[in-house]
Amino acid sequence: MGGFIPSFFFACRFLSGGPRWLLSVALQQTIDDTVRGLGYDLVEIERSAGGLLRVTIDFPWSADAQPAPITVEDCERVTRQLQYVLEVEGADYRRLEVSSPGIDRPLRNAQDFERFTGEVVDLTLKAPIGTSAEGLVSANRKKFRGALQKGVDGGWQIVWRDEAPVKPGQRVSAKRPQAPEQVLGFTLDELSSARLAPLVDFKGRKPAEGQS
């Protein structure tokens, strides 16, 4: 079972003249090749107003090795190389930001799902769950939060409980019965997006599996 090791968020910024620009497929591939050539994985590329280009990196994951966190030095190294590449490619942008993944890191491929098996994730389906909900949840529901697990058929599933919300200051009896456990099986092709749930526990304890 893989595990998520929290890392601090680091960002290196570089300012350049020029208008907001569109990121072409070729340039995305160039950025990916550059990042991988330096020994990192490209997690995400984002564009936003004001000419900001945000590149998120991480170390390649292996089931046999403990993943190390991205540091400021890693971000600076990638920033310097991307500055050169973007200049050679003639890309117009105002700000370049290279950072480590945040607590809501996106899951984009099978390796990511393998790595973060057992973690609490937020999933959005491309289409509503429909008749497969069997009346347990709304047929129009597309968003789910639960513990990521491998499915019995080789796919993936999340497990969760739709507990009733607790009002501020309300005391919950330890004898209150738990909501029934629910399971949603899915394939990666059925997902619109998937991210680690941005859960912060200041007591240093992780949520129990299946609990949001």
C-alpha positions as CSV (number, residue, x, y, z in Angstrom):
1,M,0.0,0.0,0.0
2,G,1.4,3.4,-1.0
3,G,1.4,6.3,1.3
4,F,1.4,10.1,1.0
5,I,4.3,11.9,2.6
6,P,3.3,15.6,3.1
7,S,5.7,18.1,1.9
8,F,5.9,21.8,2.3
9,F,4.8,24.0,-0.7
10,F,7.7,25.8,-2.3
11,A,7.6,28.1,-5.3
12,C,10.2,29.9,-7.3
13,R,9.0,32.9,-9.4
14,F,10.5,34.5,-12.5
15,L,9.2,37.7,-14.1
16,S,9.3,38.3,-17.8
17,G,7.8,40.8,-20.2
18,G,5.1,39.8,-22.7
19,P,1.4,39.3,-22.9
20,R,-0.6,36.3,-21.7
21,W,0.0,33.3,-23.9
22,L,-1.6,30.1,-24.9
23,L,0.2,26.9,-24.0
24,S,0.5,24.7,-27.1
25,V,0.7,21.0,-27.1
26,A,4.2,21.1,-28.4
27,L,5.3,23.5,-25.6
28,Q,3.6,21.3,-23.0
29,Q,5.7,18.4,-24.3
30,T,8.8,20.5,-24.2
31,I,8.2,21.4,-20.6
32,D,7.5,17.8,-19.7
33,D,10.7,16.6,-21.5
34,T,12.7,19.3,-19.7
35,V,11.4,18.4,-16.2
36,R,11.9,14.7,-16.8
37,G,15.4,15.3,-18.2
38,L,16.3,16.8,-14.9
39,G,15.1,13.7,-13.0
40,Y,11.7,14.9,-11.9
41,D,8.1,14.1,-12.8
42,L,5.7,16.8,-14.2
43,V,2.6,16.7,-12.1
44,E,0.7,19.7,-13.5
45,I,0.9,22.7,-15.8
46,E,-1.5,25.6,-15.1
47,R,-2.1,28.9,-16.8
48,S,-3.9,31.8,-15.3
49,A,-4.7,35.5,-15.9
50,G,-1.8,37.9,-15.8
51,G,0.5,35.6,-17.7
52,L,1.3,33.2,-14.9
53,L,2.6,29.8,-15.8
54,R,2.7,27.4,-12.8
55,V,4.6,24.1,-13.2
56,T,4.3,21.5,-10.4
57,I,7.0,18.9,-10.1
58,D,7.7,15.8,-7.9
59,F,10.2,13.0,-7.7
60,P,9.5,9.8,-9.7
61,W,7.7,7.3,-7.5
62,S,8.7,3.7,-7.0
63,A,6.9,1.2,-4.8
64,D,10.3,0.0,-3.5
65,A,11.6,3.5,-2.5
66,Q,10.5,6.0,0.1
67,P,9.5,9.2,-1.8
68,A,11.5,12.4,-0.9
69,P,9.9,15.8,-0.7
70,I,10.6,18.5,-3.3
71,T,12.8,21.3,-1.8
72,V,13.5,24.9,-2.7
73,E,16.7,23.9,-4.4
74,D,14.8,21.5,-6.7
75,C,12.4,24.2,-7.7
76,E,15.2,26.6,-8.4
77,R,17.0,24.1,-10.5
78,V,13.9,23.5,-12.7
79,T,13.1,27.2,-12.8
80,R,16.6,28.0,-14.3
81,Q,16.3,25.4,-16.9
82,L,12.8,26.3,-17.9
83,Q,13.7,29.9,-18.2
84,Y,16.3,29.0,-20.8
85,V,13.9,26.6,-22.7
86,L,11.1,29.1,-22.7
87,E,13.4,31.8,-24.1
88,V,14.7,29.4,-26.8
89,E,11.1,28.5,-27.7
90,G,10.1,32.2,-27.8
91,A,7.3,31.7,-25.3
92,D,5.6,35.0,-24.1
93,Y,4.8,35.0,-20.4
94,R,5.1,37.3,-17.4
95,R,5.6,34.9,-14.5
96,L,7.0,31.4,-14.1
97,E,6.3,29.5,-10.9
98,V,7.8,26.1,-10.1
99,S,6.4,24.4,-7.0
100,S,6.0,21.1,-5.1
101,P,2.6,19.4,-5.1
102,G,0.1,20.8,-2.5
103,I,-2.1,18.8,-0.2
104,D,-4.7,18.6,-3.0
105,R,-2.3,17.0,-5.4
106,P,-4.0,15.8,-8.7
107,L,-4.0,12.1,-9.5
108,R,-3.6,11.8,-13.3
109,N,-2.6,8.3,-14.1
110,A,-2.6,4.7,-12.9
111,Q,0.8,5.1,-11.2
112,D,-0.6,8.0,-9.1
113,F,-3.6,5.8,-8.0
114,E,-1.2,3.0,-7.1
115,R,1.0,5.4,-5.1
116,F,-1.9,6.9,-3.1
117,T,-3.9,3.8,-2.5
118,G,-5.3,4.1,1.1
119,E,-5.5,7.9,1.0
120,V,-8.7,9.9,1.1
121,V,-9.4,11.4,-2.4
122,D,-11.9,13.7,-4.0
123,L,-13.3,12.3,-7.3
124,T,-15.6,13.9,-9.9
125,L,-17.2,11.7,-12.5
126,K,-17.7,12.7,-16.1
127,A,-21.3,11.7,-15.9
128,P,-23.8,11.4,-12.9
129,I,-23.7,8.0,-11.2
130,G,-27.3,7.3,-12.4
131,T,-29.1,4.0,-11.9
132,S,-26.0,2.4,-10.4
133,A,-26.6,4.4,-7.2
134,E,-29.4,2.0,-6.4
135,G,-31.2,4.6,-4.4
136,L,-28.4,4.9,-1.8
137,V,-27.2,8.3,-3.1
138,S,-28.6,10.8,-5.5
139,A,-28.6,9.6,-9.1
140,N,-27.4,13.1,-10.2
141,R,-24.3,12.9,-7.9
142,K,-20.9,13.3,-9.5
143,K,-18.6,14.2,-6.6
144,F,-17.4,11.8,-4.0
145,R,-14.9,11.7,-1.2
146,G,-13.6,8.5,0.2
147,A,-10.6,6.1,0.9
148,L,-9.0,4.9,-2.3
149,Q,-8.8,1.2,-2.7
150,K,-8.1,-1.4,-5.4
151,G,-11.2,-3.0,-6.7
152,V,-11.8,-6.7,-6.7
153,D,-12.1,-6.8,-10.5
154,G,-8.8,-5.1,-11.0
155,G,-10.2,-1.5,-11.2
156,W,-10.5,1.0,-8.4
157,Q,-13.0,2.0,-5.8
158,I,-13.5,4.4,-2.9
159,V,-15.2,3.7,0.4
160,W,-17.0,6.3,2.5
161,R,-19.8,7.0,4.9
162,D,-22.3,9.8,4.5
163,E,-22.3,10.8,8.2
164,A,-24.9,13.5,9.2
165,P,-23.2,16.9,9.7
166,V,-22.4,17.9,13.3
167,K,-23.3,21.5,14.3
168,P,-20.6,23.6,16.1
169,G,-20.6,22.8,19.8
170,Q,-22.8,19.7,19.3
171,R,-21.8,16.7,21.3
172,V,-22.0,13.4,19.5
173,S,-22.7,10.3,21.5
174,A,-20.2,7.5,21.1
175,K,-23.2,5.1,20.9
176,R,-24.6,6.8,17.8
177,P,-24.7,4.2,15.1
178,Q,-22.4,4.8,12.1
179,A,-23.8,5.6,8.7
180,P,-23.6,2.6,6.4
181,E,-20.4,2.1,4.5
182,Q,-20.7,2.7,0.8
183,V,-18.5,1.7,-2.1
184,L,-18.1,3.2,-5.5
185,G,-16.2,1.3,-8.2
186,F,-14.8,3.2,-11.2
187,T,-12.3,3.2,-14.0
188,L,-10.0,6.0,-14.7
189,D,-11.8,6.7,-18.0
190,E,-14.9,7.5,-16.0
191,L,-13.3,10.3,-14.0
192,S,-13.4,14.0,-14.8
193,S,-10.8,14.8,-12.1
194,A,-9.2,13.2,-9.0
195,R,-7.2,14.8,-6.2
196,L,-6.0,14.0,-2.8
197,A,-8.5,15.4,-0.3
198,P,-7.0,18.5,1.3
199,L,-7.3,17.3,4.9
200,V,-5.2,18.8,7.6
201,D,-5.1,17.2,11.1
202,F,-3.2,19.4,13.5
203,K,-3.1,16.6,16.0
204,G,-0.8,14.7,13.7
205,R,-3.2,11.8,13.2
206,K,-4.6,10.7,9.8
207,P,-8.3,10.2,9.3
208,A,-9.5,6.6,9.6
209,E,-9.8,4.8,6.3
210,G,-13.2,5.6,4.7
211,Q,-13.8,8.7,6.8
212,S,-13.7,12.2,5.3
